[in-house]
Amino acid sequence: MSTLKEQLRTDMTAHMKSGNKLALMTLRNILGEINTREKGGKTPVELDDAQVTALLQKEAARRRETAQTYADADQSERADQENAEAEFIESYLPAPLTEDDVVAIVEKAIAEHTVDGVKPGMRQMGQVMKSVTAEVAGRFDGKATSSLVKERLA
């Protein structure tokens, strides 16, 4: 099974051969950022798929913000370029979850933490959030997830 980083490298080679300049430039930037993160600290580290996914989410969000800045400055061509890059990056991200999906995950986590028929309370919110966060993993807003857990535990 290939990792997300390997997939990015393979796709970069394919886009290089096909002449897709937008995809090639975007992938080079992303892989450069991954390389910087891996080799930039005191000791080299190897980013796993979850860390690469988090980096991709940040890069896509950064491009969306930049696109908005360009749009506000009436530079629509540059804004379109940034939005295209963001969409390309988002194609590598896992599909986002709906609120109903997250509610089901929260209910399952609460059921797992129910002991002798007693549901967990607000004191056990950290334990429930840990279970939920492991499954949601960047596919739904963290604040909204926290609110859903609070509603169910209250």
C-alpha positions as CSV (number, residue, x, y, z in Angstrom):
1,M,0.0,0.0,0.0
2,S,1.4,3.3,-1.0
3,T,1.6,6.3,1.3
4,L,0.1,9.7,0.4
5,K,3.6,11.1,-0.1
6,E,4.4,8.4,-2.6
7,Q,1.1,9.1,-4.4
8,L,2.1,12.8,-4.6
9,R,5.5,12.0,-6.0
10,T,4.0,9.5,-8.6
11,D,1.4,12.1,-9.6
12,M,4.1,14.8,-10.0
13,T,5.9,12.6,-12.4
14,A,2.7,11.9,-14.4
15,H,1.9,15.6,-14.5
16,M,5.5,16.4,-15.6
17,K,5.1,14.0,-18.5
18,S,1.6,15.2,-19.5
19,G,2.6,18.9,-19.3
20,N,0.0,19.9,-16.7
21,K,1.7,23.0,-15.4
22,L,-0.8,23.9,-12.6
23,A,-0.7,20.4,-11.1
24,L,3.0,20.1,-11.5
25,M,3.8,23.4,-9.8
26,T,1.3,22.7,-7.0
27,L,2.7,19.3,-6.3
28,R,6.3,20.6,-6.3
29,N,5.3,23.2,-3.8
30,I,3.5,20.7,-1.6
31,L,6.4,18.2,-1.8
32,G,8.8,21.0,-1.0
33,E,6.8,21.9,2.1
34,I,6.8,18.2,3.2
35,N,10.5,18.0,2.7
36,T,11.1,21.2,4.7
37,R,9.0,19.9,7.6
38,E,10.8,16.6,7.5
39,K,14.3,18.0,7.5
40,G,13.8,21.4,9.1
41,G,13.9,20.4,12.8
42,K,16.8,19.4,15.0
43,T,16.3,15.8,14.0
44,P,14.9,14.6,10.7
45,V,11.4,13.1,10.9
46,E,9.2,11.1,8.5
47,L,5.7,12.5,8.1
48,D,2.9,9.9,8.2
49,D,-0.3,10.1,6.1
50,A,-2.2,11.9,8.9
51,Q,0.5,14.6,9.1
52,V,0.6,15.0,5.3
53,T,-3.2,15.2,5.2
54,A,-3.0,18.0,7.8
55,L,-0.4,19.8,5.8
56,L,-2.6,19.5,2.7
57,Q,-5.5,20.9,4.6
58,K,-3.4,23.9,5.7
59,E,-2.1,24.5,2.2
60,A,-5.6,24.4,0.7
61,A,-6.9,26.8,3.3
62,R,-3.9,29.1,2.7
63,R,-4.6,29.2,-1.0
64,R,-8.3,29.9,-0.3
65,E,-7.3,32.9,1.9
66,T,-4.9,34.2,-0.7
67,A,-7.6,33.8,-3.4
68,Q,-9.9,35.9,-1.3
69,T,-7.2,38.6,-0.8
70,Y,-6.7,38.7,-4.6
71,A,-10.5,38.8,-5.2
72,D,-10.8,41.7,-2.8
73,A,-8.0,43.5,-4.7
74,D,-9.8,43.0,-8.0
75,Q,-7.2,40.6,-9.3
76,S,-9.5,37.9,-10.5
77,E,-7.0,36.0,-12.6
78,R,-4.7,35.5,-9.6
79,A,-7.7,34.6,-7.4
80,D,-8.8,32.0,-10.0
81,Q,-5.2,30.5,-10.0
82,E,-5.2,30.2,-6.2
83,N,-8.7,28.6,-6.2
84,A,-7.6,26.1,-8.9
85,E,-4.6,25.1,-6.8
86,A,-6.8,24.8,-3.7
87,E,-9.2,22.5,-5.5
88,F,-6.4,20.4,-6.8
89,I,-4.9,20.0,-3.3
90,E,-8.4,19.2,-1.9
91,S,-8.6,16.3,-4.4
92,Y,-6.0,14.5,-2.3
93,L,-8.0,15.0,0.9
94,P,-10.4,12.4,2.3
95,A,-14.1,13.1,1.7
96,P,-15.6,15.4,4.3
97,L,-18.1,14.1,6.7
98,T,-21.7,15.4,7.1
99,E,-23.1,16.4,10.4
100,D,-25.2,13.3,10.5
101,D,-22.1,11.1,10.0
102,V,-20.4,12.9,12.9
103,V,-23.5,12.6,15.2
104,A,-23.4,8.8,14.5
105,I,-19.7,8.7,15.4
106,V,-20.4,10.7,18.6
107,E,-23.2,8.4,19.6
108,K,-21.0,5.3,19.0
109,A,-18.2,6.8,21.1
110,I,-20.7,7.6,23.9
111,A,-22.0,4.0,23.8
112,E,-18.4,2.7,24.0
113,H,-17.8,4.8,27.1
114,T,-21.1,3.8,28.8
115,V,-20.4,1.7,31.9
116,D,-23.1,-0.4,33.6
117,G,-25.8,1.6,31.8
118,V,-24.5,4.9,33.0
119,K,-23.7,7.3,30.2
120,P,-20.5,9.4,30.4
121,G,-21.0,13.0,31.6
122,M,-19.1,16.2,31.0
123,R,-16.2,14.9,33.1
124,Q,-15.6,12.1,30.5
125,M,-15.8,14.5,27.6
126,G,-12.0,14.2,27.0
127,Q,-12.2,10.5,26.6
128,V,-15.2,10.7,24.3
129,M,-13.5,13.5,22.2
130,K,-10.4,11.4,21.9
131,S,-12.4,8.5,20.4
132,V,-14.4,10.8,18.1
133,T,-11.4,12.8,17.0
134,A,-9.6,9.6,16.0
135,E,-12.4,8.8,13.6
136,V,-13.2,12.3,12.3
137,A,-9.5,13.1,11.7
138,G,-9.7,16.4,9.8
139,R,-12.8,15.6,7.9
140,F,-15.1,17.8,10.0
141,D,-14.6,21.0,11.9
142,G,-13.1,20.4,15.3
143,K,-15.2,23.1,17.1
144,A,-18.4,21.8,15.6
145,T,-17.4,18.3,16.7
146,S,-16.8,19.5,20.2
147,S,-20.2,21.2,20.3
148,L,-21.9,18.0,19.1
149,V,-20.2,16.0,21.9
150,K,-21.2,18.6,24.5
151,E,-24.8,18.5,23.3
152,R,-24.9,14.7,23.6
153,L,-23.2,14.6,27.0
154,A,-25.3,17.4,28.6
